[in-house]
Amino acid sequence: MGFGEWLQAERERQGFTLEQVEEETKIRRFYLDALEKDNFNVLPPKVYATGFVKKYGKFLGLDEQLLVEEFQRLAYANEPDEAMDQPIPTRTYEPEERRLKPRNILAGVAFLIVVVWLGSYLLPLLTDNIEDNEPNQVPPQTEQKSPAKTPAPAPVVQADTVQLVIDAQEPCWVLVVVDGENRLEKIIPAGEKLEYEGKEKIYIKAGNAGGLKLTLNGNELEPLGAKGEVAEKEFTL
């Protein structure tokens, strides 16, 4: 008996339906069904999926730790060891800063005092001499120009239709309704790109809101929600 079959058998033995488990654990039935069918590739990222397994096991009164270990062994057996990917920290050594000797500090301060004193003494003399030698200059006449006309702002062109592009970054269940007509209701795999155009409105509902990238009339939108979260939105003209 596989992992999912064992979960299903234990749930049925205790007399629970998937709807009851969904209500008590707040885990969507879609993911509960995926766990019981060993359909791990439609689950959200590892941290969320592991949390689902732990919560499901706690609800059924099972050993949560053993259940999580078995799930991760089956679902992520081909993933590389995260510890092997960690870079080895290297220690860099920097030379110590040279310490300024008190004698050098005093010499520098004395030099600055002399420079400031000479500047304050000689600058007024030089300024007076320059002012005496400057000829009287007639300020040039500037031609007055008429103010330039400000161009009128270009009118904002509004789109005639609602154009929505759905780019799946992760597997996700999606429902799309265009102008009241159901156009899509299925799990789309990562990498699939879909385009829809409506005259008035487009409604979308996603089971893994953070796994979709949406573009509306050429403008990329913020994600509908977090990964593993169910979210919906309606776009209109």
C-alpha positions in Angstrom: 0.0 0.0 0.0 1.4 3.4 -1.1 1.7 6.6 0.9 -1.5 8.1 -0.5 -3.5 4.9 -0.3 -2.5 4.5 3.4 -3.7 8.1 4.1 -7.0 7.4 2.3 -7.6 4.1 4.1 -6.9 5.7 7.5 -9.3 8.6 6.8 -12.0 6.2 5.6 -11.4 4.0 8.6 -12.1 6.9 10.9 -15.2 7.8 8.9 -14.2 11.2 7.6 -14.9 12.6 4.1 -12.6 14.9 2.2 -15.1 17.7 2.7 -14.9 17.2 6.5 -11.1 17.1 6.5 -11.0 20.3 4.4 -13.4 22.0 6.8 -11.4 21.1 9.9 -7.8 21.5 8.6 -8.5 24.4 6.1 -6.5 22.4 3.5 -8.2 22.6 0.1 -9.8 19.4 -1.1 -7.7 19.6 -4.3 -4.5 19.1 -2.3 -5.9 16.5 0.0 -7.0 14.5 -3.0 -3.5 15.0 -4.6 -1.8 13.6 -1.4 -4.1 10.5 -1.3 -3.3 9.8 -5.0 0.5 10.4 -4.7 0.1 13.2 -7.2 2.9 15.3 -5.7 3.7 17.4 -8.7 0.6 19.6 -8.4 1.4 20.4 -4.7 2.7 23.9 -3.8 6.3 24.4 -2.8 8.0 22.1 -0.4 7.5 24.2 2.8 3.7 24.5 2.2 3.3 20.8 1.1 5.1 19.6 4.2 2.8 21.7 6.3 -0.2 20.1 4.7 1.1 16.6 5.4 1.9 17.5 9.1 -1.6 19.1 9.6 -3.3 16.1 7.9 -1.4 13.6 10.1 -2.2 15.5 13.2 -5.9 15.5 12.3 -5.9 11.7 11.8 -3.9 11.2 15.0 -0.8 9.8 13.2 2.9 10.2 14.0 3.5 13.6 12.3 7.3 13.3 12.2 7.3 9.8 10.6 4.6 10.9 8.1 6.6 14.0 7.0 9.8 12.0 6.6 8.1 9.4 4.4 6.4 12.1 2.3 9.6 14.0 1.8 11.4 10.8 0.9 8.9 10.0 -1.8 8.1 13.5 -3.1 11.6 15.1 -3.0 13.9 12.0 -3.5 15.5 13.5 -6.6 16.3 16.9 -5.0 20.0 17.7 -4.3 21.0 17.9 -0.7 20.7 21.5 0.4 23.7 21.2 2.6 25.9 20.3 -0.4 24.8 23.5 -2.3 25.8 25.8 0.5 29.1 27.7 -0.3 32.0 27.2 2.0 32.5 30.5 3.9 35.9 32.0 3.4 37.6 34.3 5.8 39.4 37.3 4.5 42.1 39.1 6.3 42.6 42.8 6.0 45.7 44.6 7.0 45.5 46.7 10.1 45.2 50.4 9.6 48.3 52.4 10.2 48.1 54.4 13.3 48.8 58.1 13.1 51.5 59.3 15.4 50.6 62.3 17.7 53.6 64.2 16.3 52.2 63.9 12.8 48.7 65.0 13.9 50.1 68.1 15.6 52.1 69.0 12.5 49.0 68.7 10.3 46.9 70.9 12.6 49.6 73.6 12.7 49.8 73.6 8.9 46.0 74.0 8.6 46.1 77.0 11.0 48.8 78.7 8.9 46.9 78.2 5.7 43.6 79.5 7.2 45.4 82.6 8.6 47.1 83.4 5.3 43.9 83.0 3.4 42.0 85.3 5.7 44.7 87.9 5.4 45.5 87.8 1.7 42.0 87.3 0.3 40.6 90.8 1.1 43.7 92.4 -0.5 43.3 90.4 -3.7 39.6 91.1 -3.8 40.1 94.9 -3.5 42.8 94.9 -6.2 40.6 93.0 -8.6 37.6 95.3 -8.1 39.8 98.4 -8.7 41.1 97.0 -12.0 37.8 95.9 -13.4 36.3 98.3 -16.1 32.7 99.4 -15.8 30.7 97.0 -17.9 27.3 97.8 -19.4 25.0 94.9 -18.8 24.0 93.3 -22.1 20.5 93.7 -23.2 18.6 90.5 -23.3 16.0 89.9 -26.0 12.6 89.2 -24.6 11.1 86.1 -26.0 7.4 85.4 -26.0 6.6 82.4 -23.9 6.4 79.1 -25.8 3.0 77.5 -26.2 2.6 74.4 -24.1 1.5 71.5 -26.3 -1.8 70.0 -25.3 -1.5 66.6 -23.6 -2.2 63.7 -25.9 -5.6 62.0 -25.2 -5.5 58.8 -23.2 -6.4 55.9 -25.5 -8.4 53.3 -23.6 -8.5 49.6 -24.7 -11.6 48.4 -26.4 -11.3 44.9 -24.9 -10.0 43.2 -21.9 -6.9 41.2 -22.8 -5.5 38.9 -20.1 -2.3 36.7 -20.5 -1.8 33.9 -17.9 1.8 32.6 -17.6 2.0 29.6 -15.3 5.2 29.6 -13.2 4.1 26.6 -11.2 1.3 23.9 -11.7 -2.0 25.6 -10.7 -5.7 24.9 -11.0 -7.3 27.8 -12.9 -10.9 28.8 -13.6 -11.4 31.5 -16.4 -14.8 33.0 -17.3 -14.9 35.5 -20.2 -18.0 37.7 -20.6 -20.0 35.2 -18.5 -18.8 32.2 -20.5 -16.7 29.4 -18.8 -13.5 29.2 -20.9 -11.2 27.1 -18.7 -11.3 25.0 -15.6 -8.3 22.7 -15.2 -4.8 22.3 -13.8 -2.3 23.9 -16.1 1.4 22.9 -15.9 4.3 25.2 -15.3 5.5 26.9 -18.5 2.1 27.0 -20.1 0.9 30.4 -21.4 -2.7 31.2 -22.1 -4.3 34.4 -23.6 -7.9 35.5 -23.3 -9.8 38.5 -24.7 -13.2 39.8 -23.5 -15.5 42.6 -24.6 -16.5 43.5 -21.1 -14.9 41.4 -18.3 -12.7 38.5 -17.5 -13.0 36.5 -14.2 -10.1 34.3 -12.9 -9.8 32.0 -9.9 -6.5 30.2 -9.0 -5.8 27.5 -6.6 -2.1 28.4 -6.4 -2.3 32.2 -6.7 1.4 32.9 -6.3 2.3 30.4 -9.1 0.8 32.6 -11.9 2.1 35.7 -13.7 -0.7 37.8 -15.1 -0.5 40.6 -17.8 -3.5 42.8 -18.4 -3.6 44.8 -21.6 0.2 44.7 -21.8 0.8 45.6 -18.2 2.2 43.0 -15.8 0.1 42.7 -12.6 1.0 41.9 -9.0 0.4 38.3 -8.1 -3.2 37.4 -7.1 -1.9 36.0 -3.8 0.7 33.9 -2.1 1.8 30.5 -3.2 -0.7 27.8 -2.3 -3.4 30.4 -1.6 -6.8 30.4 -3.4 -7.5 33.8 -4.9 -9.9 35.3 -7.4 -10.3 38.6 -9.3 -12.4 40.1 -12.1 -11.0 42.5 -14.7 -13.3 45.0 -16.5 -12.9 47.8 -19.0 
